């Protein structure tokens, strides 16, 4: 059994710095080299007055849906401070197990989550998200983002409002680091786990030659849609989670690259 299946492989990780550590450690553990290249940074809102005003609606809200761990950590302390506890009427849903785990740190342990892929569509497929006629739903998220969750719930008769509690920005000004690594033969793959980060990467890289030679590794077919339109190499993990991502890289990366030559 090969205990270092990523030996000789350098992988850029584009997650926010505080969310990239475990993935970088896993790459190193498997013999690879991780290069941190965050394409997203999570920052607080400049002003929370609008968010604070929304909190008063929670006592009349049926479902609180959290899009990410960031949403949990930026919202829950303010919710608890506002009410002194967690409103008993609220039912909680999360986009995935990690977000649900973060809710648990604040005393919320009964959380509805999807069990296959961790995305809005899979959450919406659950029976509890179909029977929402006349229910009030709060979606906790960062500024902007996809509308499919809210639009679908509204079409099913729910009254939906957003509680935006953080911002996402791109901390990078260019892709010179990635270009330099590729020229030295020291970059083989880039892990991108959000559509927003993928857009930032392609916008920054533009028509750079290196981008056409590097495999972009993603954990959802939706994230692959944009780079595939540009004819870029994309490897999609066949399951959620970092383990599936690294397994795909270890077993398919060079085979995948050869098929594109």
C-alpha positions in Angstrom: 0.0 0.0 0.0 1.4 3.4 -1.0 1.3 5.6 2.0 2.5 8.7 0.0 0.4 8.7 -3.2 0.9 12.4 -3.6 4.7 12.2 -3.6 6.1 14.6 -6.2 2.8 16.5 -6.6 2.5 20.2 -5.8 -1.1 21.4 -5.2 -2.2 25.0 -4.7 -5.1 25.3 -2.2 -7.4 28.3 -2.8 -9.5 28.2 0.4 -9.5 31.1 2.9 -6.4 30.8 5.1 -8.3 29.8 8.2 -10.1 27.0 6.3 -7.2 25.6 4.4 -5.0 24.2 7.2 -6.5 20.7 7.5 -6.4 20.2 3.7 -2.8 21.4 3.4 -1.8 19.1 6.3 -3.5 16.1 4.6 -1.7 16.9 1.3 1.6 16.9 3.2 0.8 13.7 5.1 0.2 12.0 1.7 3.6 13.1 0.5 2.6 16.1 -1.6 3.5 19.7 -1.3 0.7 22.2 -0.5 0.9 25.9 -1.6 -1.5 28.3 0.0 -3.0 30.6 -2.5 -6.3 31.9 -1.0 -8.8 33.3 -3.5 -11.3 34.1 -0.8 -10.9 35.9 2.5 -13.8 36.1 4.9 -14.2 39.5 6.6 -16.9 41.0 8.9 -19.5 43.4 7.6 -18.6 47.0 7.9 -21.9 47.7 9.7 -24.1 45.1 11.5 -27.1 47.4 12.2 -29.3 45.9 9.4 -28.4 42.4 10.5 -29.2 43.2 14.1 -32.6 44.5 13.1 -33.3 41.3 11.2 -32.7 39.2 14.4 -36.0 40.4 15.9 -37.8 38.4 13.2 -36.4 35.1 14.4 -39.0 34.7 17.1 -41.6 34.4 14.3 -39.3 32.4 12.0 -39.7 28.6 11.4 -36.4 27.6 9.8 -32.9 29.1 10.1 -30.8 27.8 7.2 -27.0 28.2 7.5 -25.0 28.2 4.2 -21.6 27.8 5.7 -19.5 27.6 8.9 -18.7 31.2 8.4 -22.4 32.1 8.6 -22.6 30.2 11.9 -19.7 31.8 13.5 -20.6 35.3 12.4 -24.3 35.0 13.2 -24.7 32.7 16.3 -22.9 34.9 18.8 -25.1 37.8 17.8 -28.3 35.7 18.0 -27.4 34.4 21.5 -26.4 37.9 22.6 -29.7 39.4 21.2 -32.0 36.8 22.8 -29.9 35.6 25.7 -30.5 32.1 24.3 -31.6 30.3 21.1 -35.2 31.0 20.2 -37.1 27.7 21.0 -39.3 28.1 17.9 -36.4 27.8 15.5 -35.6 24.7 13.5 -32.1 24.6 12.0 -30.8 23.4 8.7 -27.3 23.4 7.3 -25.7 22.9 3.9 -23.4 20.2 5.2 -22.0 18.3 8.2 -19.2 20.8 8.9 -21.7 23.6 9.2 -23.9 21.5 11.4 -20.8 20.7 13.6 -20.2 24.5 14.0 -23.8 24.9 15.1 -23.2 22.3 17.7 -20.5 24.5 19.3 -23.3 26.9 20.1 -25.7 24.4 21.5 -27.7 23.5 18.4 -27.6 19.8 17.9 -30.7 18.9 16.0 -29.8 20.1 12.6 -31.3 19.0 9.2 -28.5 18.3 6.7 -28.3 16.5 3.3 -26.5 13.2 3.4 -25.0 12.9 -0.1 -23.7 16.0 -1.7 -23.5 19.2 0.4 -25.2 21.8 -1.7 -28.5 23.8 -2.0 -30.0 21.3 -4.4 -29.5 18.3 -2.1 -30.8 20.2 0.9 -33.9 21.2 -1.1 -34.6 17.6 -2.0 -35.2 16.7 1.6 -38.9 16.2 2.6 -38.7 18.9 5.3 -37.8 21.5 2.6 -40.8 20.6 0.5 -43.4 21.1 3.1 -42.8 24.9 3.7 -46.0 26.5 2.6 -46.6 29.7 4.7 -43.5 29.0 6.7 -40.9 31.8 7.4 -37.4 30.9 6.5 -34.2 32.8 7.3 -31.1 32.1 5.2 -27.8 33.0 7.0 -25.1 33.7 4.5 -22.4 36.1 3.3 -23.2 39.0 1.1 -24.3 37.9 -2.4 -24.3 34.3 -3.3 -26.6 31.9 -5.2 -30.3 32.5 -5.2 -31.5 28.9 -6.0 -32.2 28.1 -2.3 -34.4 31.1 -1.7 -36.1 31.0 -5.1 -37.0 27.4 -4.8 -38.4 27.8 -1.2 -40.4 30.8 -2.3 -41.8 28.8 -5.2 -42.9 26.2 -2.6 -44.8 28.9 -0.7 -42.3 29.9 2.0 -41.6 33.5 3.1 -37.9 33.8 2.8 -35.4 36.5 3.9 -31.6 36.7 3.9 -29.6 37.4 7.0 -26.2 38.4 5.5 -23.5 38.4 8.2 -20.1 38.5 6.5 -18.3 39.4 3.3 -16.1 37.5 0.9 -13.3 39.3 -0.9 -10.4 38.2 -3.2 -7.1 38.9 -1.4 -5.0 38.2 -4.6 -3.9 40.9 -7.1 -2.4 38.5 -9.7 -1.4 34.9 -10.3 2.4 35.5 -10.6 3.1 32.9 -7.8 1.3 30.1 -9.7 2.9 31.1 -13.0 6.4 31.0 -11.5 5.8 27.6 -9.9 4.5 26.2 -13.2 7.5 27.5 -15.1 9.7 25.7 -12.6 7.7 22.4 -13.0 6.5 22.8 -9.4 2.7 23.1 -9.8 0.5 20.2 -10.9 -3.0 21.0 -9.6 -5.1 23.6 -8.0 -7.9 22.8 -5.6 -10.9 25.1 -6.0 -14.0 24.4 -3.8 -16.3 27.3 -4.6 -17.6 28.8 -7.8 -16.8 32.3 -6.6 -13.1 31.4 -6.1 -13.1 29.8 -9.6 -14.3 33.0 -11.2 -11.6 34.9 -9.3 -8.9 32.5 -10.5 -10.0 32.7 -14.2 -10.4 36.4 -14.1 -7.0 36.9 -12.6 -5.2 34.4 -14.9 -6.9 35.6 -18.1 -5.2 34.0 -21.1 -2.1 32.9 -19.2 -0.5 29.9 -20.7 0.0 28.1 -17.3 -3.7 27.9 -16.7 -4.2 25.7 -19.8 -1.7 23.1 -18.5 -2.8 22.8 -14.8 -5.6 20.6 -13.6 -8.3 22.3 -11.6 -9.6 20.0 -9.0 -13.1 20.6 -7.8 -15.6 18.9 -5.5 -18.8 19.7 -7.4 -19.8 19.6 -11.0 -21.3 23.1 -10.7 -17.8 24.5 -10.0 -16.5 22.8 -13.1 -19.0 24.5 -15.4 -17.2 27.8 -15.8 -13.6 26.5 -16.5 -15.0 23.8 -18.9 -16.4 26.6 -21.0 -12.9 27.8 -21.5 -11.6 24.4 -22.4 -9.5 24.1 -19.2 -8.6 20.8 -17.5 -11.0 19.9 -14.7 -11.0 16.9 -12.3 -14.2 16.5 -10.4 -14.2 14.4 -7.2 -16.8 11.8 -7.1 -17.9 12.5 -3.5 -17.9 15.5 -1.1 -15.1 16.0 1.4 -11.4 16.4 1.3 -10.7 12.7 1.4 -12.5 12.1 -1.9 -10.7 15.1 -3.4 -7.3 13.9 -2.5 -8.1 10.3 -3.6 -9.1 11.7 -7.0 -5.9 13.6 -7.3 -3.8 10.6 -6.3 -5.4 8.1 -8.6 -6.5 10.2 -11.6 -4.4 13.4 -11.9 -1.7 12.2 -14.3 -4.1 10.0 -16.2 -6.4 13.0 -16.5 -3.5 15.2 -17.7 -2.4 12.6 -20.3 -5.9 12.5 -21.7 -5.8 16.2 -22.4 -2.4 16.2 -24.2 
